[in-house]
Amino acid sequence: MSRYRKYNGHDKYHFRFYRKNGHHPFIVVLVETKIEDNKTTLSGYMITHDIKKMLDYPNSYIQLSHNPNPKDESPAYLCVVRIDNIPQKFFSKPFSNWHLSKEDEMVIDALEKKKSS
């Protein structure tokens, strides 16, 4: 069985491009609809290949055990700083074939647990 599965709309986490920040891939962990504005916002973590270019959060990156992009074997890095409440209009549609490994999903779970406590 492949470690990549097609996004089905119900996965715990999914990936999109974040258009406002150089089209970096973004792990979406939370989708919220703001009732008062009737707008959808997304929250999550950025991924990059080159942490030297990511000056927004220096020293806030960890290497993922597997690149979530099935067509790329180069290392991928996760920014451990969660970015919240970004309007959905700044994102692409969900990727159909990107997926976190079990190890990397546990890292995101730990970050989310830390955020909620």
DSSP file (Angstrom, degrees, kcal/mol; ACC not computed):
  #  RESIDUE AA STRUCTURE BP1 BP2  ACC     N-H-->O    O-->H-N    N-H-->O    O-->H-N    TCO  KAPPA ALPHA  PHI   PSI    X-CA   Y-CA   Z-CA
    1    1 A M              0   0    0      0, 0.0     2,-0.1     0, 0.0     0, 0.0   0.000 360.0 360.0 360.0 133.2    0.0    0.0    0.0
    2    2 A S        -     0   0    0      2,-0.2     0, 0.0     1,-0.1     0, 0.0  -0.361 360.0-131.9 -70.0 149.2    1.3    3.4   -0.9
    3    3 A R  S    S+     0   0    0     -2,-0.1     2,-0.5    96,-0.0    -1,-0.1   0.570  91.3  76.4 -78.0  -5.8    1.9    5.9    1.8
    4    4 A Y        +     0   0    0     66,-0.0     2,-0.3    65,-0.0    -2,-0.2  -0.889  60.9 178.6-105.9 133.2    0.0    8.4   -0.4
    5    5 A R        -     0   0    0     -2,-0.5     2,-0.2    93,-0.1     3,-0.0  -0.941  37.2 -94.4-129.3 156.0   -3.7    8.4   -0.7
    6    6 A K        -     0   0    0     -2,-0.3    91,-0.2     1,-0.1     2,-0.2  -0.446  45.2-106.8 -69.1 135.9   -6.1   10.6   -2.6
    7    7 A Y        -     0   0    0     89,-1.7    -1,-0.1    88,-0.2     7,-0.1  -0.466  36.3-175.5 -63.2 127.4   -7.5   13.4   -0.5
    8    8 A N        -     0   0    0     -2,-0.2    -1,-0.1    -3,-0.0    -2,-0.1   0.315  46.1-105.5-112.7   7.5  -11.1   12.5    0.1
    9    9 A G  S    S+     0   0    0      1,-0.0    -2,-0.1     0, 0.0     5,-0.0   0.357 111.7  70.2  86.9  -8.2  -12.4   15.7    1.9
   10   10 A H        +     0   0    0      3,-0.1    -3,-0.0     0, 0.0     4,-0.0   0.382  63.5 125.2-122.1   0.2  -12.4   13.9    5.3
   11   11 A D        -     0   0    0      1,-0.1     3,-0.1     2,-0.0    -4,-0.0  -0.266  67.6-122.6 -63.1 150.4   -8.7   13.5    6.0
   12   12 A K  S    S+     0   0    0      1,-0.1     2,-0.3    18,-0.0    -1,-0.1   0.918  95.7  15.1 -58.8 -46.5   -7.4   14.9    9.3
   13   13 A Y  S    S-     0   0    0     87,-0.1     2,-0.3    17,-0.0    16,-0.2  -0.952  71.3-179.3-128.3 148.0   -4.9   17.2    7.5
   14   14 A H  E     -A   28   0A   0     14,-1.4    14,-3.5    -2,-0.3     2,-0.4  -0.921  21.4-116.4-141.6 171.8   -4.6   18.2    3.9
   15   15 A F  E     +A   27   0A   0     80,-0.3    80,-2.8    -2,-0.3     2,-0.3  -0.852  29.9 161.8-116.3 144.0   -2.3   20.3    1.7
   16   16 A R  E     -A   26   0A   0     10,-1.9    10,-2.4    -2,-0.4     2,-0.4  -0.959  41.6-102.4-146.1 160.4   -2.8   23.4   -0.3
   17   17 A F  E     -A   25   0A   0     76,-0.4    75,-1.9    -2,-0.3     2,-0.9  -0.732  27.0-139.5 -83.1 138.4   -0.6   26.1   -1.9
   18   18 A Y  E > > -AB  24  91A   0      6,-2.8     3,-1.1    -2,-0.4     5,-1.0  -0.859  17.0-168.5 -97.5 101.0   -0.5   29.3    0.1
   19   19 A R  G > 5S+     0   0    0     71,-2.5     3,-0.5    -2,-0.9    -1,-0.2   0.757  78.0  59.6 -65.1 -27.7   -0.6   31.9   -2.7
   20   20 A K  G 3 5S+     0   0    0     70,-0.6    -1,-0.2     1,-0.3     2,-0.2   0.672 103.6  51.2 -80.1 -16.0    0.3   34.9   -0.5
   21   21 A N  G X 5S-     0   0    0     -3,-1.1     3,-0.9     3,-0.1    -1,-0.3  -0.441 133.0 -69.8-121.8  59.3    3.6   33.5    0.7
   22   22 A G  T < 5S-     0   0    0     -3,-0.5    -3,-0.2     1,-0.2    -2,-0.1   0.739  83.6 -73.6  67.9  24.3    5.5   32.5   -2.4
   23   23 A H  T 3 <S+     0   0    0     -5,-1.0    -1,-0.2     1,-0.2    -4,-0.2   0.845  78.4 170.0  59.8  36.6    3.2   29.6   -3.2
   24   24 A H  E <   -A   18   0A   0     -3,-0.9    -6,-2.8    -6,-0.8    -1,-0.2  -0.528  41.0-103.1 -75.4 145.7    4.6   27.4   -0.4
   25   25 A P  E     -A   17   0A   0      0, 0.0    22,-2.4     0, 0.0     2,-0.4  -0.388  39.5-158.8 -64.1 149.7    2.8   24.2    0.4
   26   26 A F  E     -AC  16  46A   0    -10,-2.4   -10,-1.9    20,-0.2     2,-0.8  -0.999  15.4-138.1-137.6 128.8    0.7   24.5    3.5
   27   27 A I  E     -AC  15  45A   0     18,-3.5    18,-1.8    -2,-0.4     2,-0.6  -0.813  23.6-147.2 -88.2 113.9   -0.6   21.7    5.8
   28   28 A V  E     +AC  14  44A   0    -14,-3.5   -14,-1.4    -2,-0.8    16,-0.2  -0.727  28.7 165.4 -85.7 121.5   -4.2   22.7    6.7
   29   29 A V  E     +     0   0A   0     14,-2.6     2,-0.4    -2,-0.6    15,-0.2   0.601  65.5  29.2-107.6 -18.0   -5.1   21.6   10.2
   30   30 A L  E     - C   0  43A   0     13,-1.7    13,-2.2     2,-0.0     2,-0.5  -0.979  53.8-170.2-150.0 130.7   -8.2   23.6   10.7
   31   31 A V  E     + C   0  42A   0     -2,-0.4     2,-0.4    11,-0.2    11,-0.2  -0.988  19.7 178.9-119.2 121.7  -11.0   25.0    8.5
   32   32 A E  E     - C   0  41A   0      9,-2.7     9,-3.1    -2,-0.5     2,-0.6  -0.944  23.2-144.9-125.3 145.1  -13.4   27.4   10.2
   33   33 A T  E     - C   0  40A   0     -2,-0.4     2,-0.9     7,-0.2     7,-0.3  -0.949  17.1-141.3-107.0 120.5  -16.3   29.3    8.9
   34   34 A K  E  >> - C   0  39A   0      5,-3.4     4,-2.4    -2,-0.6     5,-1.1  -0.718  11.5-161.2 -81.6 109.6  -16.7   32.7   10.5
   35   35 A I  T  45S+     0   0    0     -2,-0.9    -1,-0.2     1,-0.2     5,-0.0   0.886  86.0  53.7 -62.9 -41.5  -20.5   33.0   11.0
   36   36 A E  T  45S+     0   0    0      1,-0.2    -1,-0.2    -3,-0.1    -2,-0.1   0.853 123.7  27.7 -65.5 -33.1  -20.4   36.8   11.4
   37   37 A D  T  45S-     0   0    0     -3,-0.3    -1,-0.2     2,-0.2    -2,-0.2   0.600  96.8-134.7 -99.2 -14.3  -18.5   37.4    8.2
   38   38 A N  T  <5 +     0   0    0     -4,-2.4     2,-0.3     1,-0.2    -3,-0.2   0.878  62.7 131.7  56.2  40.5  -19.7   34.2    6.4
   39   39 A K  E   < -C   34   0A   0     -5,-1.1    -5,-3.4    49,-0.0     2,-0.4  -0.919  55.6-130.6-122.2 148.4  -16.1   33.6    5.3
   40   40 A T  E     -C   33   0A   0     -2,-0.3    48,-2.5    -7,-0.3     2,-0.3  -0.829  24.3-171.2 -98.3 134.3  -14.0   30.5    5.6
   41   41 A T  E     -CD  32  87A   0     -9,-3.1    -9,-2.7    -2,-0.4     2,-0.3  -0.904   8.0-149.0-122.9 154.3  -10.5   30.7    7.1
   42   42 A L  E     -CD  31  86A   0     44,-2.7    44,-2.6    -2,-0.3     2,-0.3  -0.905   7.3-166.8-121.8 149.8   -7.7   28.1    7.3
   43   43 A S  E     +C   30   0A   0    -13,-2.2   -14,-2.6    -2,-0.3   -13,-1.7  -0.973  31.8  96.8-132.2 148.5   -5.0   27.5    9.8
   44   44 A G  E     -CD  28  83A   0     39,-2.3    39,-2.9    -2,-0.3     2,-0.4  -0.980  59.1 -56.7 169.7-154.7   -1.9   25.4    9.6
   45   45 A Y  E     -C   27   0A   0    -18,-1.8   -18,-3.5    -2,-0.3     2,-0.2  -0.944  36.8-126.9-128.7 140.5    1.8   25.0    9.0
   46   46 A M  E     -C   26   0A   0     35,-0.4    33,-2.5    -2,-0.4     2,-0.3  -0.529  17.7-155.4 -84.2 153.0    4.0   25.9    6.1
   47   47 A I  E     +E   78   0B   0    -22,-2.4     2,-0.3    31,-0.2    31,-0.2  -0.956  17.3 171.0-124.2 146.2    6.4   23.5    4.4
   48   48 A T  E     -E   77   0B   0     29,-2.1    29,-3.1    -2,-0.3     3,-0.2  -0.968  36.9-146.6-148.6 163.3    9.5   24.4    2.4
   49   49 A H  S    S+     0   0    0     -2,-0.3     2,-0.6    27,-0.2    -1,-0.1   0.699  95.9  48.5 -95.1 -30.2   12.6   23.0    0.8
   50   50 A D    >   +     0   0    0      1,-0.1     3,-1.0    27,-0.1     4,-0.5  -0.855  56.6 178.2-121.0  96.4   14.9   25.9    1.6
   51   51 A I  T 3  S+     0   0    0     -2,-0.6     3,-0.4     1,-0.2    -1,-0.1   0.689  78.0  71.2 -72.3 -16.2   14.7   27.1    5.1
   52   52 A K  T 3  S+     0   0    0      1,-0.2    -1,-0.2     6,-0.1    -2,-0.0   0.823  98.7  48.8 -67.0 -29.8   17.4   29.8    4.4
   53   53 A K  S <  S+     0   0    0     -3,-1.0     2,-1.4     1,-0.1    -1,-0.2   0.650  91.8  84.9 -82.8 -15.4   14.8   31.7    2.4
   54   54 A M        +     0   0    0     -4,-0.5     3,-0.4    -3,-0.4    -1,-0.1  -0.658  46.4 156.8 -92.3  86.5   12.1   31.5    5.1
   55   55 A L        +     0   0    0     -2,-1.4    -1,-0.2     1,-0.2    -2,-0.0   0.531  51.9  85.8 -89.1  -7.5   13.0   34.5    7.2
   56   56 A D  S    S+     0   0    0      1,-0.3    -1,-0.2    -3,-0.1    -2,-0.1   0.899 108.2  16.7 -60.8 -41.0    9.6   35.0    8.8
   57   57 A Y  S >  S-     0   0    0     -3,-0.4     3,-1.2    24,-0.0    -1,-0.3  -0.645  83.4-163.5-134.1  74.9   10.3   32.4   11.5
   58   58 A P  T 3  S+     0   0    0      0, 0.0    -3,-0.1     0, 0.0    -6,-0.1  -0.292  75.7  11.5 -63.3 145.5   14.1   31.8   11.8
   59   59 A N  T 3  S+     0   0    0     -8,-0.1    -4,-0.1     1,-0.1    -8,-0.0   0.739  98.3 108.1  61.6  26.4   15.1   28.6   13.7
   60   60 A S    <   +     0   0    0     -3,-1.2    20,-3.0    21,-0.0     2,-0.4   0.012  52.2 100.9-118.9  26.8   11.5   27.4   13.7
   61   61 A Y  E     -F   79   0B   0     18,-0.2     2,-0.3    19,-0.1    18,-0.2  -0.900  43.9-173.2-119.4 142.5   11.8   24.5   11.2
   62   62 A I  E     -F   78   0B   0     16,-2.2    16,-3.2    -2,-0.4     2,-0.3  -0.961  31.4-110.2-127.1 150.1   12.2   20.8   11.6
   63   63 A Q  E     -F   77   0B   0     -2,-0.3    14,-0.2    14,-0.2     2,-0.2  -0.620  29.3-130.9 -81.1 134.7   12.8   18.2    8.9
   64   64 A L        -     0   0    0     12,-2.9    12,-0.3    -2,-0.3     3,-0.1  -0.501  13.9-126.8 -77.7 152.7   10.0   15.9    8.0
   65   65 A S  S    S+     0   0    0      1,-0.2     2,-0.3    -2,-0.2    -1,-0.1   0.834  94.3  17.7 -70.8 -31.0   10.7   12.2    7.8
   66   66 A H  S    S-     0   0    0     35,-0.1    35,-0.3    10,-0.0    -1,-0.2  -0.994  84.8-111.6-137.9 144.1    9.3   12.0    4.3
   67   67 A N        -     0   0    0     -2,-0.3     5,-0.1     5,-0.2    32,-0.1  -0.621  23.8-142.9 -70.6 128.3    8.5   14.6    1.7
   68   68 A P  S    S+     0   0    0      0, 0.0    31,-1.3     0, 0.0    -1,-0.1   0.699  81.1  88.6 -68.8 -16.9    4.7   14.8    1.4
   69   69 A N  S >  S-     0   0    0     29,-0.2     3,-1.8     1,-0.1    -2,-0.1  -0.731  70.3-153.6 -81.9 115.3    5.0   15.3   -2.3
   70   70 A P  T 3  S+     0   0    0      0, 0.0    -1,-0.1     0, 0.0    28,-0.1   0.671  93.0  54.4 -66.1 -14.5    5.1   11.9   -4.0
   71   71 A K  T 3  S+     0   0    0      1,-0.1     2,-0.4     2,-0.0    -2,-0.0   0.312 101.2  68.5 -98.5   8.1    7.0   13.3   -7.0
   72   72 A D    <   +     0   0    0     -3,-1.8    -5,-0.2    -5,-0.1    -3,-0.1  -0.987  46.8 179.1-135.4 125.2    9.8   14.8   -4.9
   73   73 A E        +     0   0    0     -2,-0.4    -6,-0.1    -7,-0.1    -1,-0.1   0.467  51.8 109.4-100.8  -4.0   12.5   12.9   -2.8
   74   74 A S  S    S-     0   0    0      1,-0.1    -2,-0.1    -8,-0.1    -7,-0.0  -0.306  82.4 -84.0 -71.3 158.5   14.3   16.0   -1.5
   75   75 A P        -     0   0    0      0, 0.0     2,-0.4     0, 0.0    -1,-0.1  -0.288  41.9-155.9 -63.0 145.6   14.1   17.0    2.2
   76   76 A A        -     0   0    0    -12,-0.3   -12,-2.9    -3,-0.1     2,-0.4  -0.952   3.6-150.4-122.0 144.8   11.0   19.0    3.3
   77   77 A Y  E     -EF  48  63B   0    -29,-3.1   -29,-2.1    -2,-0.4     2,-0.5  -0.913   3.4-145.8-119.8 142.6   10.9   21.2    6.4
   78   78 A L  E     -EF  47  62B   0    -16,-3.2   -16,-2.2    -2,-0.4     2,-0.6  -0.908  12.8-135.8-108.6 129.1    8.0   22.1    8.5
   79   79 A C  E     - F   0  61B   0    -33,-2.5   -18,-0.2    -2,-0.5   -33,-0.2  -0.755  12.4-154.1 -80.4 123.1    7.6   25.5   10.2
   80   80 A V        +     0   0    0    -20,-3.0     2,-0.7    -2,-0.6    -1,-0.1   0.478  68.3  96.4 -81.5  -0.5    6.5   24.7   13.8
   81   81 A V  S    S-     0   0    0    -21,-0.4   -35,-0.4   -24,-0.1     2,-0.3  -0.811  74.1-137.5 -90.8 118.4    4.8   28.1   14.1
   82   82 A R        -     0   0    0     -2,-0.7     2,-0.5   -37,-0.1   -37,-0.2  -0.566   8.9-149.5 -78.2 136.4    1.1   27.7   13.3
   83   83 A I  E     -D   44   0A   0    -39,-2.9   -39,-2.3    -2,-0.3     2,-0.3  -0.931  21.0-158.4-107.0 125.6   -0.5   30.4   11.2
   84   84 A D  E     +     0   0A   0     -2,-0.5   -41,-0.2   -41,-0.2   -42,-0.1  -0.726  51.0   9.6-112.0 153.6   -4.2   31.0   12.0
   85   85 A N  E     +     0   0A   0     -2,-0.3   -42,-0.2     1,-0.2    -1,-0.2   0.851  65.4 165.3  56.6  50.2   -7.2   32.5   10.4
   86   86 A I  E     -D   42   0A   0    -44,-2.6   -44,-2.7    -3,-0.2    -1,-0.2  -0.836  44.7-106.7 -93.5 129.9   -6.0   33.0    6.8
   87   87 A P  E >   -D   41   0A   0      0, 0.0     3,-1.9     0, 0.0   -46,-0.2  -0.267  22.6-125.7 -57.3 139.9   -8.9   33.7    4.3
   88   88 A Q  G >  S+     0   0    0    -48,-2.5     3,-2.1     1,-0.3   -47,-0.1   0.751 102.6  75.9 -59.0 -26.3   -9.5   30.7    2.1
   89   89 A K  G 3  S+     0   0    0      1,-0.3    -1,-0.3   -49,-0.3   -48,-0.1   0.691  86.8  62.5 -62.9 -16.8   -9.2   32.9   -1.0
   90   90 A F  G <  S+     0   0    0     -3,-1.9   -71,-2.5   -71,-0.1   -70,-0.6   0.367  96.8  76.2 -87.9   5.8   -5.4   32.9   -0.5
   91   91 A F  B <  S-B   18   0A   0     -3,-2.1   -73,-0.2   -73,-0.2     2,-0.1  -0.844  73.2-128.4-120.0 153.4   -5.2   29.1   -1.0
   92   92 A S        -     0   0    0    -75,-1.9     3,-0.1    -2,-0.3    -1,-0.1  -0.226  48.8 -78.1 -77.4 178.9   -5.4   26.7   -3.9
   93   93 A K        -     0   0    0      1,-0.1   -76,-0.4   -77,-0.1    -1,-0.2  -0.409  67.7 -76.9 -70.9 159.5   -7.7   23.7   -3.9
   94   94 A P        -     0   0    0      0, 0.0   -78,-0.2     0, 0.0     2,-0.2  -0.288  49.8-109.7 -59.9 143.0   -6.6   20.7   -1.9
   95   95 A F        -     0   0    0    -80,-2.8   -80,-0.3     1,-0.1   -88,-0.2  -0.493  21.5-147.0 -69.4 142.4   -3.9   18.6   -3.4
   96   96 A S  S    S+     0   0    0     -2,-0.2   -89,-1.7     1,-0.1    -1,-0.1   0.721  87.5  26.9 -86.9 -20.7   -5.2   15.2   -4.4
   97   97 A N  S    S+     0   0    0    -91,-0.2     2,-0.3   -93,-0.0    -1,-0.1   0.396  86.6 107.9-128.8   5.9   -2.1   13.1   -3.8
   98   98 A W        +     0   0    0    -83,-0.1     2,-0.3   -29,-0.1   -83,-0.2  -0.622  41.3 168.4 -83.8 145.6    0.0   14.6   -1.0
   99   99 A H        -     0   0    0    -31,-1.3     2,-0.2    -2,-0.3   -85,-0.1  -0.988  32.6-119.2-157.0 145.5    0.0   12.9    2.3
  100  100 A L        -     0   0    0     -2,-0.3   -33,-0.1   -87,-0.2     2,-0.1  -0.603  32.1-119.0 -81.6 145.2    1.9   12.9    5.6
  101  101 A S     >  -     0   0    0    -35,-0.3     4,-2.5    -2,-0.2     5,-0.2  -0.365  32.5-104.8 -71.6 165.3    3.7    9.9    6.8
  102  102 A K  H  > S+     0   0    0      1,-0.2     4,-1.8     2,-0.2     5,-0.1   0.897 122.5  51.9 -59.6 -40.6    2.5    8.4   10.1
  103  103 A E  H  > S+     0   0    0      1,-0.2     4,-1.3     2,-0.2    -1,-0.2   0.921 112.1  44.7 -62.4 -44.6    5.7    9.8   11.8
  104  104 A D  H  > S+     0   0    0      1,-0.2     4,-2.1     2,-0.2    -1,-0.2   0.843 108.9  56.3 -71.4 -32.7    5.1   13.3   10.5
  105  105 A E  H  X S+     0   0    0     -4,-2.5     4,-2.6     1,-0.2    -1,-0.2   0.873 105.1  53.3 -64.2 -35.8    1.4   13.1   11.3
  106  106 A M  H  X S+     0   0    0     -4,-1.8     4,-2.2     2,-0.2    -1,-0.2   0.853 105.8  53.7 -66.5 -34.0    2.4   12.4   14.9
  107  107 A V  H  X S+     0   0    0     -4,-1.3     4,-2.2     2,-0.2    -2,-0.2   0.932 110.7  45.6 -63.7 -46.0    4.6   15.5   14.9
  108  108 A I  H  X S+     0   0    0     -4,-2.1     4,-2.6     1,-0.2     5,-0.2   0.912 110.8  53.8 -63.4 -42.4    1.6   17.6   13.7
  109  109 A D  H  X S+     0   0    0     -4,-2.6     4,-2.4     1,-0.2    -1,-0.2   0.915 109.3  48.7 -56.9 -43.6   -0.6   16.0   16.4
  110  110 A A  H  X S+     0   0    0     -4,-2.2     4,-2.4     2,-0.2    -1,-0.2   0.892 110.8  49.9 -65.6 -40.0    2.0   16.9   19.1
  111  111 A L  H  X S+     0   0    0     -4,-2.2     4,-2.1     2,-0.2    -1,-0.2   0.900 112.5  47.8 -64.3 -40.2    2.1   20.5   17.8
  112  112 A E  H  X S+     0   0    0     -4,-2.6     4,-2.0     2,-0.2    -2,-0.2   0.884 111.0  50.4 -67.8 -38.8   -1.7   20.7   17.9
  113  113 A K  H  X S+     0   0    0     -4,-2.4     4,-1.0    -5,-0.2    -2,-0.2   0.913 111.3  48.8 -64.6 -42.0   -1.8   19.2   21.4
  114  114 A K  H  < S+     0   0    0     -4,-2.4     3,-0.4     1,-0.2    -2,-0.2   0.888 110.5  51.8 -63.5 -39.6    0.7   21.8   22.6
  115  115 A K  H  < S+     0   0    0     -4,-2.1    -1,-0.2     1,-0.2    -2,-0.2   0.871 109.3  49.5 -65.5 -37.5   -1.3   24.6   21.0
  116  116 A S  H  <        0   0    0     -4,-2.0    -1,-0.2     1,-0.2    -2,-0.2   0.657 360.0 360.0 -80.3 -13.9   -4.5   23.6   22.6
  117  117 A S     <        0   0    0     -4,-1.0    -1,-0.2    -3,-0.4    -2,-0.2   0.487 360.0 360.0 -94.7 360.0   -3.0   23.3   26.1
